[in-house]
Amino acid sequence: MDLVSPLRAICLGFPDVTERPSHSAPTWFVRDRKSFVTLWEHGHHDNRFAHLWCAAPPGVQRELIAADPDRFFRPPYVGGRGWIGVRLDGRVDWAEIAELAEDAYRMVAPATLVKRLDAG
């Protein structure tokens, strides 16, 4: 299953987003500086399944993991900052992924870009 194309379409739909590899994984950045989503299409470290990492508002990581620990997890490195790991090795709900990506974007984007996003 192609995971990069739909995720790319979602992330590049936000204002002033660029894509480039980070640690050999497709990663999306706001103003080419702050990452907000990384795709590990073939897994990463001990997580040998397709997944993504994304920034999240405070407390959301804990809520999502508690609600569905088979899909959500605390990723290495960025999990301590509240980022979410999302499994993509089953049925992928792209509407949900779009919501998570938008929340991630809002966490790292400056207020001027969030206003542009809200303006449509």
The first five atom37 places (N, CA, C, CB, O) and aatype in JSON, in Angstrom:
{
  "aatype": [12, 3, 10, 19, 15, 14, 10, 1, 0, 9, 4, 10, 7, 13, 14, 3, 19, 16, 6, 1, 14, 15, 8, 15, 0, 14, 16, 17, 13, 19, 1, 3, 1, 11, 15, 13, 19, 16, 10, 17, 6, 8, 7, 8, 8, 3, 2, 1, 13, 0, 8, 10, 17, 4, 0, 0, 14, 14, 7, 19, 5, 1, 6, 10, 9, 0, 0, 3, 14, 3, 1, 13, 13, 1, 14, 14, 18, 19, 7, 7, 1, 7, 17, 9, 7, 19, 1, 10, 3, 7, 1, 19, 3, 17, 0, 6, 9, 0, 6, 10, 0, 6, 3, 0, 18, 1, 12, 19, 0, 14, 0, 16, 10, 19, 11, 1, 10, 3, 0, 7],
  "atom_mask": [
    [1, 1, 1, 1, 1],
    [1, 1, 1, 1, 1],
    [1, 1, 1, 1, 1],
    [1, 1, 1, 1, 1],
    [1, 1, 1, 1, 1],
    [1, 1, 1, 1, 1],
    [1, 1, 1, 1, 1],
    [1, 1, 1, 1, 1],
    [1, 1, 1, 1, 1],
    [1, 1, 1, 1, 1],
    [1, 1, 1, 1, 1],
    [1, 1, 1, 1, 1],
    [1, 1, 1, 0, 1],
    [1, 1, 1, 1, 1],
    [1, 1, 1, 1, 1],
    [1, 1, 1, 1, 1],
    [1, 1, 1, 1, 1],
    [1, 1, 1, 1, 1],
    [1, 1, 1, 1, 1],
    [1, 1, 1, 1, 1],
    [1, 1, 1, 1, 1],
    [1, 1, 1, 1, 1],
    [1, 1, 1, 1, 1],
    [1, 1, 1, 1, 1],
    [1, 1, 1, 1, 1],
    [1, 1, 1, 1, 1],
    [1, 1, 1, 1, 1],
    [1, 1, 1, 1, 1],
    [1, 1, 1, 1, 1],
    [1, 1, 1, 1, 1],
    [1, 1, 1, 1, 1],
    [1, 1, 1, 1, 1],
    [1, 1, 1, 1, 1],
    [1, 1, 1, 1, 1],
    [1, 1, 1, 1, 1],
    [1, 1, 1, 1, 1],
    [1, 1, 1, 1, 1],
    [1, 1, 1, 1, 1],
    [1, 1, 1, 1, 1],
    [1, 1, 1, 1, 1],
    [1, 1, 1, 1, 1],
    [1, 1, 1, 1, 1],
    [1, 1, 1, 0, 1],
    [1, 1, 1, 1, 1],
    [1, 1, 1, 1, 1],
    [1, 1, 1, 1, 1],
    [1, 1, 1, 1, 1],
    [1, 1, 1, 1, 1],
    [1, 1, 1, 1, 1],
    [1, 1, 1, 1, 1],
    [1, 1, 1, 1, 1],
    [1, 1, 1, 1, 1],
    [1, 1, 1, 1, 1],
    [1, 1, 1, 1, 1],
    [1, 1, 1, 1, 1],
    [1, 1, 1, 1, 1],
    [1, 1, 1, 1, 1],
    [1, 1, 1, 1, 1],
    [1, 1, 1, 0, 1],
    [1, 1, 1, 1, 1],
    [1, 1, 1, 1, 1],
    [1, 1, 1, 1, 1],
    [1, 1, 1, 1, 1],
    [1, 1, 1, 1, 1],
    [1, 1, 1, 1, 1],
    [1, 1, 1, 1, 1],
    [1, 1, 1, 1, 1],
    [1, 1, 1, 1, 1],
    [1, 1, 1, 1, 1],
    [1, 1, 1, 1, 1],
    [1, 1, 1, 1, 1],
    [1, 1, 1, 1, 1],
    [1, 1, 1, 1, 1],
    [1, 1, 1, 1, 1],
    [1, 1, 1, 1, 1],
    [1, 1, 1, 1, 1],
    [1, 1, 1, 1, 1],
    [1, 1, 1, 1, 1],
    [1, 1, 1, 0, 1],
    [1, 1, 1, 0, 1],
    [1, 1, 1, 1, 1],
    [1, 1, 1, 0, 1],
    [1, 1, 1, 1, 1],
    [1, 1, 1, 1, 1],
    [1, 1, 1, 0, 1],
    [1, 1, 1, 1, 1],
    [1, 1, 1, 1, 1],
    [1, 1, 1, 1, 1],
    [1, 1, 1, 1, 1],
    [1, 1, 1, 0, 1],
    [1, 1, 1, 1, 1],
    [1, 1, 1, 1, 1],
    [1, 1, 1, 1, 1],
    [1, 1, 1, 1, 1],
    [1, 1, 1, 1, 1],
    [1, 1, 1, 1, 1],
    [1, 1, 1, 1, 1],
    [1, 1, 1, 1, 1],
    [1, 1, 1, 1, 1],
    [1, 1, 1, 1, 1],
    [1, 1, 1, 1, 1],
    [1, 1, 1, 1, 1],
    [1, 1, 1, 1, 1],
    [1, 1, 1, 1, 1],
    [1, 1, 1, 1, 1],
    [1, 1, 1, 1, 1],
    [1, 1, 1, 1, 1],
    [1, 1, 1, 1, 1],
    [1, 1, 1, 1, 1],
    [1, 1, 1, 1, 1],
    [1, 1, 1, 1, 1],
    [1, 1, 1, 1, 1],
    [1, 1, 1, 1, 1],
    [1, 1, 1, 1, 1],
    [1, 1, 1, 1, 1],
    [1, 1, 1, 1, 1],
    [1, 1, 1, 1, 1],
    [1, 1, 1, 1, 1],
    [1, 1, 1, 1, 1],
    [1, 1, 1, 0, 1]
  ],
  "atom_positions": [
    [[0.84, -1.18, 0.0], [0.0, 0.0, 0.0], [0.88, 1.25, 0.0], [-0.95, 0.0, 1.22], [1.87, 1.32, 0.73]],
    [[0.52, 2.21, -0.82], [1.24, 3.48, -0.89], [0.82, 4.36, 0.28], [0.99, 4.2, -2.25], [-0.33, 4.81, 0.34]],
    [[1.72, 4.6, 1.19], [1.44, 5.47, 2.34], [1.96, 6.88, 2.12], [2.05, 4.89, 3.6], [1.43, 7.84, 2.68]],
    [[3.0, 7.01, 1.31], [3.63, 8.31, 1.13], [2.71, 9.28, 0.39], [4.94, 8.16, 0.36], [2.56, 10.42, 0.83]],
    [[2.11, 8.86, -0.7], [1.31, 9.79, -1.52], [0.16, 10.43, -0.77], [0.77, 9.07, -2.72], [0.02, 11.65, -0.82]],
    [[-0.69, 9.66, -0.07], [-1.79, 10.32, 0.63], [-1.3, 11.21, 1.78], [-2.75, 9.29, 1.17], [-1.87, 12.27, 2.03]],
    [[-0.24, 10.77, 2.47], [0.28, 11.59, 3.57], [0.92, 12.86, 3.02], [1.31, 10.8, 4.41], [0.79, 13.94, 3.61]],
    [[1.59, 12.75, 1.89], [2.19, 13.91, 1.23], [1.1, 14.92, 0.85], [2.99, 13.47, -0.01], [1.26, 16.12, 1.07]],
    [[0.02, 14.44, 0.28], [-1.07, 15.33, -0.13], [-1.66, 16.06, 1.08], [-2.18, 14.53, -0.85], [-1.98, 17.25, 1.0]],
    [[-1.8, 15.36, 2.18], [-2.33, 15.99, 3.4], [-1.36, 17.06, 3.89], [-2.56, 14.93, 4.51], [-1.75, 18.22, 4.08]],
    [[-0.11, 16.69, 4.1], [0.86, 17.6, 4.72], [1.2, 18.8, 3.84], [2.13, 16.86, 5.07], [1.34, 19.92, 4.34]],
    [[1.33, 18.58, 2.54], [1.66, 19.7, 1.65], [0.47, 20.62, 1.43], [2.16, 19.18, 0.31], [0.62, 21.67, 0.8]],
    [[-0.69, 20.25, 1.92], [-1.86, 21.12, 1.84], [-1.88, 22.23, 2.88], [0.0, 0.0, 0.0], [-2.7, 23.14, 2.81]],
    [[-0.97, 22.16, 3.84], [-0.88, 23.2, 4.87], [0.07, 24.3, 4.39], [-0.39, 22.61, 6.22], [0.98, 24.04, 3.61]],
    [[-0.15, 25.55, 4.85], [0.69, 26.66, 4.4], [2.17, 26.49, 4.74], [0.19, 27.95, 5.0], [2.54, 26.1, 5.85]],
    [[3.0, 26.79, 3.75], [4.46, 26.89, 3.91], [5.1, 25.61, 4.44], [4.79, 28.03, 4.84], [5.97, 25.65, 5.32]],
    [[4.67, 24.47, 3.89], [5.22, 23.17, 4.28], [6.16, 22.67, 3.19], [4.09, 22.14, 4.55], [5.89, 22.82, 2.0]],
    [[7.25, 22.07, 3.62], [8.19, 21.42, 2.7], [8.38, 19.98, 3.15], [9.55, 22.17, 2.65], [8.1, 19.62, 4.29]],
    [[8.86, 19.18, 2.23], [9.15, 17.77, 2.53], [10.6, 17.49, 2.19], [8.21, 16.82, 1.74], [11.11, 17.92, 1.15]],
    [[11.26, 16.77, 3.07], [12.61, 16.27, 2.79], [12.87, 15.1, 3.73], [13.7, 17.41, 2.98], [12.23, 14.98, 4.77]],
    [[13.79, 14.24, 3.35], [14.11, 13.12, 4.23], [14.79, 13.59, 5.51], [15.01, 12.11, 3.5], [15.61, 14.51, 5.49]],
    [[14.44, 12.95, 6.59], [15.13, 13.14, 7.86], [15.4, 11.74, 8.39], [14.29, 14.02, 8.88], [14.46, 10.98, 8.62]],
    [[16.63, 11.4, 8.59], [17.02, 10.04, 8.99], [16.48, 9.02, 7.98], [16.49, 9.71, 10.42], [16.05, 7.93, 8.35]],
    [[16.51, 9.4, 6.72], [16.08, 8.57, 5.58], [14.58, 8.34, 5.51], [16.77, 7.24, 5.66], [14.12, 7.47, 4.77]],
    [[13.81, 9.1, 6.26], [12.35, 8.94, 6.24], [11.69, 10.22, 5.73], [11.82, 8.6, 7.65], [12.14, 11.31, 6.06]],
    [[10.63, 10.11, 4.92], [9.92, 11.31, 4.48], [9.41, 12.08, 5.7], [8.73, 10.93, 3.54], [8.75, 11.53, 6.58]],
    [[9.75, 13.36, 5.73], [9.4, 14.2, 6.87], [8.9, 15.54, 6.35], [10.61, 14.4, 7.83], [9.42, 16.07, 5.37]],
    [[7.89, 16.08, 7.02], [7.3, 17.35, 6.61], [7.62, 18.41, 7.65], [5.76, 17.22, 6.41], [7.53, 18.19, 8.85]],
    [[8.01, 19.58, 7.12], [8.5, 20.69, 7.94], [7.69, 21.95, 7.69], [9.98, 20.95, 7.65], [7.2, 22.17, 6.58]],
    [[7.55, 22.75, 8.71], [6.96, 24.08, 8.58], [8.11, 25.05, 8.35], [6.12, 24.48, 9.85], [9.06, 25.11, 9.12]],
    [[7.99, 25.81, 7.27], [9.03, 26.76, 6.87], [10.41, 26.12, 6.8], [9.06, 27.93, 7.84], [11.43, 26.75, 7.09]],
    [[10.42, 24.86, 6.42], [11.65, 24.11, 6.22], [12.52, 24.01, 7.47], [12.45, 24.73, 5.1], [13.71, 23.74, 7.38]],
    [[11.93, 24.23, 8.65], [12.71, 24.22, 9.89], [12.18, 23.23, 10.92], [12.74, 25.59, 10.49], [12.94, 22.4, 11.42]],
    [[10.91, 23.31, 11.24], [10.35, 22.5, 12.32], [9.54, 21.34, 11.76], [9.48, 23.36, 13.26], [8.56, 21.55, 11.04]],
    [[9.94, 20.13, 12.1], [9.19, 18.97, 11.61], [7.9, 18.81, 12.41], [10.05, 17.69, 11.7], [7.82, 19.17, 13.58]],
    [[6.88, 18.25, 11.72], [5.63, 17.97, 12.42], [5.1, 16.58, 12.13], [4.61, 18.99, 12.04], [4.26, 16.08, 12.88]],
    [[5.55, 15.92, 11.06], [5.17, 14.54, 10.75], [6.36, 13.83, 10.09], [3.91, 14.5, 9.8], [7.02, 14.39, 9.22]],
    [[6.61, 12.61, 10.53], [7.61, 11.74, 9.9], [6.96, 10.39, 9.64], [8.88, 11.59, 10.8], [6.27, 9.84, 10.5]],
    [[7.19, 9.86, 8.44], [6.65, 8.56, 8.05], [7.76, 7.51, 8.07], [6.01, 8.64, 6.65], [8.79, 7.67, 7.43]],
    [[7.53, 6.46, 8.81], [8.44, 5.31, 8.85], [7.72, 4.18, 8.13], [8.83, 4.9, 10.34], [7.12, 3.31, 8.76]],
    [[7.8, 4.21, 6.82], [7.05, 3.28, 5.98], [7.42, 1.82, 6.21], [7.27, 3.64, 4.53], [6.58, 0.93, 6.05]],
    [[8.67, 1.57, 6.57], [9.14, 0.2, 6.77], [9.51, -0.05, 8.23], [10.34, -0.09, 5.87], [10.23, -1.0, 8.54]],
    [[9.03, 0.79, 9.11], [9.33, 0.65, 10.53], [10.59, 1.39, 10.92], [0.0, 0.0, 0.0], [11.33, 1.89, 10.07]],
    [[10.83, 1.45, 12.22], [11.99, 2.16, 12.75], [12.32, 1.56, 14.11], [11.72, 3.7, 12.86], [11.44, 1.4, 14.96]],
    [[13.58, 1.24, 14.32], [14.07, 0.62, 15.55], [13.23, -0.61, 15.89], [14.02, 1.64, 16.73], [13.07, -1.5, 15.05]],
    [[12.7, -0.69, 17.09], [11.95, -1.87, 17.52], [10.53, -1.93, 16.94], [11.87, -1.91, 19.03], [9.87, -2.96, 17.05]],
    [[10.07, -0.87, 16.35], [8.74, -0.84, 15.76], [8.86, -1.24, 14.29], [8.09, 0.58, 15.9], [9.05, -0.4, 13.42]],
    [[8.73, -2.53, 14.02], [8.95, -3.1, 12.69], [7.69, -3.1, 11.84], [9.48, -4.51, 12.82], [7.46, -4.04, 11.07]],
    [[6.9, -2.08, 11.97], [5.67, -1.95, 11.2], [5.58, -0.53, 10.67], [4.42, -2.31, 12.07], [6.2, 0.38, 11.22]],
    [[4.81, -0.33, 9.62], [4.62, 1.01, 9.06], [3.93, 1.89, 10.1], [3.79, 0.95, 7.74], [2.96, 1.49, 10.73]],
    [[4.47, 3.11, 10.26], [3.87, 4.04, 11.22], [4.35, 5.46, 10.95], [4.21, 3.62, 12.68], [5.27, 5.69, 10.17]],
    [[3.71, 6.4, 11.61], [4.16, 7.79, 11.54], [4.29, 8.33, 12.94], [3.19, 8.66, 10.71], [3.7, 7.82, 13.89]],
    [[5.08, 9.36, 13.04], [5.2, 10.13, 14.27], [4.67, 11.51, 13.96], [6.68, 10.18, 14.81], [4.93, 12.06, 12.89]],
    [[3.91, 12.09, 14.91], [3.45, 13.46, 14.7], [3.37, 14.2, 16.03], [2.08, 13.48, 14.0], [3.11, 13.62, 17.08]],
    [[3.59, 15.49, 15.94], [3.46, 16.35, 17.12], [2.01, 16.31, 17.57], [3.92, 17.82, 16.81], [1.11, 16.04, 16.77]],
    [[1.78, 16.57, 18.85], [0.41, 16.54, 19.38], [0.26, 17.55, 20.51], [0.05, 15.12, 19.87], [1.23, 17.87, 21.2]],
    [[-0.95, 18.04, 20.69], [-1.2, 18.94, 21.81], [-0.95, 18.23, 23.15], [-2.65, 19.49, 21.75], [-1.01, 17.0, 23.21]],
    [[-0.68, 18.98, 24.2], [-0.43, 18.38, 25.51], [-1.57, 17.45, 25.94], [-0.22, 19.48, 26.56], [-2.75, 17.8, 25.83]],
    [[-1.2, 16.28, 26.43], [-2.17, 15.32, 26.96], [-2.78, 14.39, 25.94], [0.0, 0.0, 0.0], [-3.34, 13.36, 26.3]],
    [[-2.7, 14.73, 24.66], [-3.34, 13.92, 23.62], [-2.65, 12.56, 23.48], [-3.32, 14.66, 22.27], [-3.32, 11.55, 23.29]],
    [[-1.34, 12.53, 23.57], [-0.61, 11.26, 23.47], [-1.17, 10.25, 24.48], [0.9, 11.48, 23.7], [-1.49, 9.12, 24.12]],
    [[-1.27, 10.67, 25.71], [-1.75, 9.79, 26.78], [-3.19, 9.33, 26.51], [-1.68, 10.5, 28.13], [-3.51, 8.16, 26.68]],
    [[-4.04, 10.26, 26.08], [-5.45, 9.93, 25.8], [-5.58, 8.91, 24.68], [-6.23, 11.2, 25.44], [-6.32, 7.94, 24.8]],
    [[-4.85, 9.13, 23.58], [-4.96, 8.22, 22.44], [-4.4, 6.83, 22.75], [-4.24, 8.81, 21.24], [-4.99, 5.83, 22.36]],
    [[-3.29, 6.78, 23.45], [-2.71, 5.48, 23.81], [-3.66, 4.73, 24.74], [-1.33, 5.66, 24.48], [-3.84, 3.52, 24.6]],
    [[-4.25, 5.44, 25.69], [-5.19, 4.79, 26.62], [-6.43, 4.29, 25.87], [-5.6, 5.78, 27.74], [-6.96, 3.22, 26.18]],
    [[-6.9, 5.06, 24.9], [-8.11, 4.7, 24.16], [-7.88, 3.55, 23.18], [-8.64, 5.9, 23.42], [-8.77, 2.72, 22.98]],
    [[-6.69, 3.5, 22.56], [-6.43, 2.47, 21.55], [-4.93, 2.14, 21.49], [-6.93, 2.95, 20.16], [-4.23, 2.57, 20.58]],
    [[-4.45, 1.36, 22.48], [-3.02, 1.06, 22.54], [-2.52, 0.16, 21.4], [-2.71, 0.41, 23.86], [-1.31, 0.01, 21.22]],
    [[-3.43, -0.45, 20.65], [-3.0, -1.25, 19.51], [-2.67, -0.4, 18.3], [-4.08, -2.26, 19.15], [-1.99, -0.86, 17.38]],
    [[-3.14, 0.85, 18.28], [-2.88, 1.75, 17.15], [-1.93, 2.89, 17.49], [-4.17, 2.32, 16.65], [-1.15, 3.31, 16.64]],
    [[-1.99, 3.38, 18.71], [-1.2, 4.54, 19.11], [-0.13, 4.12, 20.11], [-2.09, 5.64, 19.71], [-0.34, 3.23, 20.93]],
    [[1.03, 4.77, 20.03], [2.13, 4.45, 20.94], [3.0, 5.68, 21.15], [2.96, 3.27, 20.41], [2.92, 6.66, 20.41]],
    [[3.85, 5.59, 22.17], [4.81, 6.66, 22.48], [6.08, 6.36, 21.69], [5.11, 6.75, 24.03], [6.78, 5.4, 22.0]],
    [[6.38, 7.18, 20.69], [7.55, 6.9, 19.86], [8.86, 7.25, 20.57], [7.45, 7.68, 18.55], [8.89, 8.1, 21.46]],
    [[9.94, 6.58, 20.17], [11.23, 6.92, 20.75], [11.64, 8.34, 20.34], [12.31, 5.91, 20.31], [11.15, 8.89, 19.36]],
    [[12.53, 8.92, 21.1], [13.11, 10.25, 20.85], [12.12, 11.38, 21.08], [13.64, 10.33, 19.44], [12.36, 12.24, 21.93]],
    [[11.01, 11.4, 20.36], [10.08, 12.53, 20.4], [8.88, 12.28, 21.32], [9.59, 12.85, 19.01], [8.1, 13.19, 21.58]],
    [[8.74, 11.05, 21.79], [7.61, 10.72, 22.67], [7.63, 11.51, 23.97], [0.0, 0.0, 0.0], [6.57, 11.83, 24.51]],
    [[8.81, 11.83, 24.46], [8.93, 12.62, 25.68], [8.43, 14.05, 25.52], [0.0, 0.0, 0.0], [8.16, 14.74, 26.5]],
    [[8.31, 14.48, 24.26], [7.78, 15.82, 23.98], [6.29, 15.75, 23.62], [8.56, 16.47, 22.83], [5.72, 16.74, 23.16]],
    [[5.67, 14.58, 23.83], [4.24, 14.46, 23.6], [3.84, 13.99, 22.22], [0.0, 0.0, 0.0], [2.65, 13.91, 21.92]],
    [[4.82, 13.7, 21.36], [4.48, 13.24, 20.02], [3.78, 11.89, 20.08], [5.75, 13.15, 19.14], [3.93, 11.14, 21.05]],
    [[3.02, 11.59, 19.04], [2.25, 10.36, 18.95], [2.84, 9.47, 17.86], [0.75, 10.67, 18.65], [3.26, 9.95, 16.81]],
    [[2.87, 8.18, 18.13], [3.16, 7.18, 17.11], [1.84, 6.58, 16.67], [0.0, 0.0, 0.0], [1.0, 6.24, 17.51]],
    [[1.65, 6.44, 15.36], [0.4, 5.9, 14.82], [0.72, 4.75, 13.88], [-0.43, 7.01, 14.08], [1.43, 4.93, 12.89]],
    [[0.21, 3.58, 14.18], [0.42, 2.41, 13.32], [-0.34, 2.59, 12.01], [-0.03, 1.11, 14.02], [-1.48, 3.06, 12.0]],
    [[0.32, 2.21, 10.91], [-0.29, 2.29, 9.59], [-0.27, 0.93, 8.88], [0.44, 3.34, 8.73], [-0.39, 0.86, 7.66]],
    [[-0.11, -0.13, 9.65], [0.0, -1.45, 9.04], [-1.34, -2.19, 8.96], [0.97, -2.28, 9.83], [-1.38, -3.37, 8.59]],
    [[-2.41, -1.53, 9.29], [-3.75, -2.09, 9.13], [-4.55, -1.18, 8.23], [0.0, 0.0, 0.0], [-4.0, -0.5, 7.37]],
    [[-5.85, -1.18, 8.42], [-6.7, -0.25, 7.67], [-6.38, 1.17, 8.13], [-8.22, -0.57, 7.87], [-6.38, 1.46, 9.33]],
    [[-6.12, 2.05, 7.19], [-5.75, 3.43, 7.52], [-6.96, 4.33, 7.31], [-4.54, 3.91, 6.65], [-7.55, 4.36, 6.22]],
    [[-7.32, 5.06, 8.34], [-8.4, 6.04, 8.26], [-7.74, 7.38, 7.91], [-9.22, 6.13, 9.63], [-7.25, 8.09, 8.78]],
    [[-7.74, 7.72, 6.62], [-7.02, 8.91, 6.16], [-7.65, 10.2, 6.67], [-6.97, 8.94, 4.65], [-6.95, 11.2, 6.81]],
    [[-8.95, 10.2, 6.96], [-9.57, 11.39, 7.56], [-9.0, 11.62, 8.96], [-11.13, 11.24, 7.61], [-8.73, 12.76, 9.35]],
    [[-8.83, 10.54, 9.71], [-8.23, 10.66, 11.04], [-6.77, 11.11, 10.95], [-8.33, 9.33, 11.8], [-6.33, 11.95, 11.73]],
    [[-6.04, 10.55, 10.01], [-4.64, 10.94, 9.83], [-4.56, 12.42, 9.46], [-3.96, 10.08, 8.74], [-3.67, 13.13, 9.93]],
    [[-5.48, 12.89, 8.63], [-5.5, 14.32, 8.27], [-5.74, 15.19, 9.5], [-6.6, 14.6, 7.21], [-5.11, 16.24, 9.64]],
    [[-6.62, 14.77, 10.39], [-6.87, 15.53, 11.63], [-5.62, 15.54, 12.51], [-8.06, 14.92, 12.4], [-5.26, 16.58, 13.06]],
    [[-4.98, 14.39, 12.65], [-3.76, 14.32, 13.46], [-2.65, 15.19, 12.86], [-3.28, 12.86, 13.59], [-1.92, 15.87, 13.59]],
    [[-2.52, 15.16, 11.54], [-1.5, 15.97, 10.87], [-1.79, 17.46, 11.04], [-1.42, 15.62, 9.38], [-0.87, 18.25, 11.24]],
    [[-3.06, 17.83, 10.96], [-3.4, 19.25, 11.16], [-3.09, 19.68, 12.58], [-4.88, 19.5, 10.84], [-2.54, 20.76, 12.79]],
    [[-3.44, 18.85, 13.55], [-3.09, 19.17, 14.94], [-1.58, 19.32, 15.11], [-3.63, 18.09, 15.91], [-1.11, 20.22, 15.8]],
    [[-0.83, 18.41, 14.46], [0.63, 18.47, 14.53], [1.15, 19.77, 13.92], [1.25, 17.25, 13.82], [2.03, 20.42, 14.49]],
    [[0.6, 20.12, 12.77], [1.0, 21.37, 12.11], [0.74, 22.56, 13.04], [0.23, 21.55, 10.77], [1.6, 23.42, 13.21]],
    [[-0.44, 22.59, 13.62], [-0.8, 23.7, 14.53], [0.13, 23.8, 15.73], [-2.23, 23.53, 15.01], [0.34, 24.88, 16.27]],
    [[0.7, 22.66, 16.15], [1.62, 22.66, 17.3], [2.95, 23.35, 16.98], [1.87, 21.23, 17.76], [3.56, 23.92, 17.88]],
    [[3.4, 23.3, 15.74], [4.73, 23.83, 15.43], [4.7, 25.08, 14.56], [5.54, 22.77, 14.75], [5.68, 25.82, 14.51]],
    [[3.59, 25.33, 13.88], [3.52, 26.5, 12.98], [3.38, 27.8, 13.78], [2.34, 26.35, 12.0], [2.74, 27.82, 14.83]],
    [[3.98, 28.87, 13.27], [3.78, 30.16, 13.92], [2.34, 30.63, 13.74], [4.77, 31.22, 13.34], [1.63, 30.17, 12.84]],
    [[1.93, 31.54, 14.59], [0.54, 32.02, 14.6], [0.1, 32.57, 13.24], [0.37, 33.1, 15.67], [-1.06, 32.42, 12.86]],
    [[1.01, 33.2, 12.51], [0.63, 33.77, 11.21], [0.21, 32.67, 10.22], [1.79, 34.58, 10.62], [-0.71, 32.86, 9.43]],
    [[0.89, 31.53, 10.27], [0.52, 30.43, 9.37], [-0.75, 29.73, 9.85], [1.67, 29.41, 9.28], [-1.55, 29.28, 9.02]],
    [[-0.95, 29.64, 11.14], [-2.19, 29.06, 11.66], [-3.38, 29.93, 11.22], [-2.15, 28.93, 13.22], [-4.44, 29.41, 10.87]],
    [[-3.2, 31.23, 11.25], [-4.27, 32.14, 10.77], [-4.55, 31.92, 9.31], [-3.89, 33.61, 11.01], [-5.71, 31.93, 8.89]],
    [[-3.51, 31.72, 8.5], [-3.71, 31.43, 7.07], [-4.47, 30.11, 6.89], [-2.36, 31.36, 6.33], [-5.35, 30.01, 6.04]],
    [[-4.12, 29.12, 7.68], [-4.82, 27.83, 7.62], [-6.3, 28.02, 7.97], [-4.17, 26.82, 8.59], [-7.17, 27.48, 7.29]],
    [[-6.56, 28.76, 9.02], [-7.95, 28.98, 9.45], [-8.75, 29.79, 8.43], [-7.97, 29.7, 10.78], [-9.96, 29.62, 8.3]],
    [[-8.06, 30.66, 7.7], [-8.74, 31.49, 6.69], [-9.09, 30.67, 5.46], [-7.87, 32.68, 6.3], [-9.9, 31.1, 4.64]],
    [[-8.47, 29.51, 5.32], [-8.78, 28.65, 4.17], [-7.92, 28.97, 3.01], [0.0, 0.0, 0.0], [-8.04, 28.34, 1.96]]
  ]
}
